[in-house]
């Protein structure tokens, strides 16, 4: 009999690229993940991992097992969700609490702008429900949810920038966030009510890393404008962007969600042609759609998101 827990560990290695990264994603030690996969190899009598330099890669058999197991694991999740639904319906009149675990993945400003309100609310309303959080970029979050290492993800896509969504994931739109150009109040453009890419062509920029969706959008914002944007400083934290702008070291494009109140030295001005917006969504596996615990978390996120949309 194939050990399904070990299959999940193998899938984590396939998704994250190494045993160490898989262990971090699953909350295990690298040794524990290695032992699970060795046990799986003994049970199947085939090699599932092979050395590649200092790391490992999946063998053909390993890749086949990961691909073939996706349907089985999804079916098991669906059965578990149905069992929870049956139990919840039978105990509805007794006030049974929501229990279990819903693992969340979310980008940093969603942590500050949404989950900082959602998680305490869930703890108060459902004290037997565990909701561990991991911060991750949107495409990493989608991979984690798709592979079963997270149960619910909060992701964003800027201005129509593509974000691949596997067929077995369900996406729930939450709201549209707006990003503004933040400048020092003594900047020559600080008195404007809106700014176009042409207005900003000569500015020096503070931005997130080149691999992020935010940085992709900043480049797209300047399509057709030569030699822009000129990135001089990089940081993954928008709060650092604000401090670097305040120090006179450039300008930055900073989303409103999760943004702290601006210092008196700073102003925020929206962009036009194009407007800088990002659509925020929740994603989960289709097989978990009926799970009461996941629905409780998703409902709490929706409730906070409605307030963000109105705000």
Secondary structure as UniProt FT lines:
FT   HELIX           4..16
FT   HELIX           19..26
FT   HELIX           30..44
FT   STRAND          49..52
FT   TURN            53..54
FT   STRAND          55..58
FT   HELIX           60..90
FT   HELIX           92..94
FT   STRAND          100..101
FT   STRAND          104..106
FT   HELIX           108..110
FT   HELIX           111..115
FT   HELIX           116..125
FT   TURN            127..128
FT   STRAND          129..130
FT   STRAND          133..135
FT   HELIX           138..146
FT   TURN            147..148
FT   STRAND          152..158
FT   TURN            159..160
FT   TURN            167..168
FT   STRAND          169..184
FT   TURN            185..186
FT   TURN            188..191
FT   STRAND          195..196
FT   TURN            197..202
FT   STRAND          204..207
FT   TURN            210..211
FT   HELIX           213..221
FT   TURN            222..224
FT   TURN            226..227
FT   STRAND          230..234
FT   HELIX           238..246
FT   TURN            247..248
FT   STRAND          251..255
FT   TURN            257..258
FT   TURN            264..265
FT   STRAND          266..272
FT   STRAND          277..285
FT   HELIX           286..288
FT   TURN            289..290
FT   HELIX           292..310
//
